[in-house]
Amino acid sequence: MRTCSGLATTTTTNEEDNVGSTAIATVPITSSTITPPRKRAPKKQRLKRVNLCARGADRVRVTATINGALDLPYCADSGSEYNIISQELVQKLRAVDNGVELVELVEHVEVEAVGGAILTATHAVDVRLTLNTAAGPVRCQDRKRCLVVGSDDDELIVGRTPLAELDIDVDRELEQLAARSSSGDDLFCKSQWHSVAWSDVGC
């Protein structure tokens, strides 16, 4: 597990990353049509973080731009099916973009911090996401849904869906690292590590 704070999450089939229109039909409600809601316990899943670089003065923290209005650090996370943002960062975003709205989740999602604390995400925000890389800005397709959690994490966590859209396969990169290591290459000198540790996408 890397030293920067991380979050783990699971997802339900009711939530989608992309935002679309939904048709709503009005149905008269009677006592015979009311069905008691079925309670489902939120699921949780541990995180598989990509960012292996320690926090420090010599670490360059790449940024993401949200809605073209707010730049903030981000970490790529191949183990998360959702993007995750803290309530504090959402407040900063709403201060510069009053069009940002909180969306209540149909089913709550549990988020597990690295230290083991369990947080519950009850809301999300749908945002336009641009990743600022060494090669230039990369704009993700459509709006991306970010779960809002009550943590002090100052980084946006970018989940596997945006990474897949950008053709970033973390498992494949790890296999390549292992292959190079077995061939005797020194992967862990500082200059080489940053060249192979996805420094352009959040490490």
HUPE-V406368 format. One record per backbone hydrogen bond with DSSP energy under -1.0 kcal/mol. CO is the residue of the C=O (numbers start at 1). NH is the residue of the N-H. If there is no record, write none. Layout:
co | nh
CO | NH
CO | NH
This chain:
co | nh
6 | 114
8 | 112
12 | 15
30 | 33
43 | 110
48 | 79
56 | 59
62 | 74
63 | 132
64 | 72
65 | 130
66 | 69
66 | 70
70 | 66
72 | 64
73 | 156
75 | 158
76 | 50
77 | 80
80 | 160
83 | 147
84 | 157
85 | 149
86 | 90
87 | 91
88 | 92
89 | 93
90 | 94
91 | 95
93 | 97
97 | 100
103 | 124
109 | 121
111 | 119
112 | 8
113 | 116
117 | 113
119 | 111
121 | 109
122 | 105
123 | 148
124 | 103
125 | 146
127 | 144
128 | 67
129 | 140
130 | 65
131 | 138
133 | 136
136 | 133
138 | 131
144 | 127
145 | 83
146 | 125
147 | 85
149 | 87
149 | 151
156 | 75
157 | 84
158 | 77
159 | 163
160 | 164
161 | 165
162 | 166
163 | 168
164 | 167
169 | 173
170 | 174
171 | 175
172 | 176
173 | 177
174 | 178
175 | 179
176 | 180
177 | 181
178 | 182
179 | 183
180 | 185
181 | 184
185 | 187
189 | 193
190 | 194
192 | 196
193 | 197
198 | 201
198 | 203
